[in-house]
Amino acid sequence: MTNAREYARLPGFRDFTPGELALRNQLFDAWRRVSRRYGFEEYDGPPLEPLELYTGKSGDEIVGQLYNFTDKGGREISLRPEMTPSLARILGERSRAMPKPIRWFSMPQLFRYERQQRGRLREHFQWNVDLIGDEGVEADAEVLAVALDGLRELGLGADQIRARVSDRRLLSALLASAGVPDASLPGAYAVVDKVEREPRERTRERLVEEVGLDARAVEGVLSLFEEPGLEAVEARFGDDPAVAAPLAEVRRFFDVVADLGLGSFVEFDLTIVRGLAYYTGIVFEIFDRQGEFRAICGGGRYDRLLELVGGEPLGAVGFGMGDVVLGELLRERGLAPEYGREVDLYVVAIGEEQHALARRVAAAQRLRGHSALYALRPTSVRKQFSQAASEGAREVIVVGPDEVARGVALVRDMQSGNEEERELVSLLATTNPGS
């Protein structure tokens, strides 16, 4: 006899029963509503892509997490670990003929072979929103506004979430002023990205061993994060021409965010870097204010990615928001939907001779757009009412011999218990009478 364990779900993957799917649908519905509110159009792409689409585009960390293999045609392919390279490929073939800016969103399922932990699995669904064809910080602020409004739509306010924003152009200028050579910037980014999660001495060691900085440059880098706020950066480096220009852009970004009514959600934080190699400007991550969870959302500007896959040079900014961490946060805050079975109508047949009529009534109601059930086989009236209750029926339509003889059926409101008679001809009509 086959052991059920032989067919166990793969580690890091999920099943979605109707109750569990309710939360995912709540996220998807909110994401679609908000995306369309901002004028974004939905798109999708294949879950399999050429391996080279990710090699050198997303950074070493993500390439090491790919589900990749050689297919039967000898092609090196991968399950998509993120959506932005696919978007760049799609637009690389089409963007020249499209009006700008391009506002697209998608909700793909993504796959990464990484260690399971709280808020991180080997598959997840993600809300991707991208604005392509505008290089101004107004576009960056617009995209962040979509992300924050998506969370507000789910019941999360400024008292519960915050967006931490930085700018790679500003960070590059500050690192250069601290003595970091251009060639060492990618390594320095990787160290800064973990500066909050590692002891200061470990950061010092990594700056020496991995980035190759001398003692003076190391101390200069570390000093940047003693007071990483925007005012402190401006006070220390505002007179440096290399710093002044990106600093002014960051200031402009925060002004636009304030115009959008989202200033209470957003703060500057120099430690936000984002791990992917293609980011070129403003970057951001959204967290719960209590710090219980991983980042809910991350994104930023990636102005050169379309060129890397053969497209035209276009400014671009976008974000990804996964369903795993967000689902955990909503459950923790009591904002996840309470699942319950619901159906509009249940048709009860008093006797076996009314069973065919019950089917006809249910069929007519379904054609009119209502959800309708009936007992598949003749059974007692008590069991039929019990099933109607367990299915969450809003109304029960009772067809019995006396009522049928008079051309009516009894309709009971299951919440109030009120009953009324309705003509069978109206219940059997496949369109609303009088329409």
Secondary structure, DSSP 8 states (H G I E B T S, - for coil): ---GGGG---TT-----HHHHHHHHHHHHHHHHHHHHTT-EE----SEEEGGGTTTTS-HHHHTT--EEE-TTS-EEEE-S-SHHHHHHHHHHHGGGS-SSEEEEE--EEE-----BTTB-SEEEEEEEEEES--SHHHHHHHHHHHHHHHHHTT--TTTEEEEEEEHHHHHHHHHHTT--GGGHHHHHHHHTTTTTS-HHHHHHHHHHTT---HHHHHHHHHHTTS-SHHHHHHHHTT-HHHHHHHHHHHHHHHHHHHTT-GGGEEE-TT---S-TT--SEEEEEEETT--SS-SEEEEE-TTHHHHTT-----EEEEEEEHHHHHHHHHHTT-S------EEEEEEESSGGGHHHHHHHHHHHHHTT--EEE-SS---HHHHHHHHHHTTEEEEEEE-HHHHHTTEEEEEETTT--EEEEEHHHHH-SS-TT-
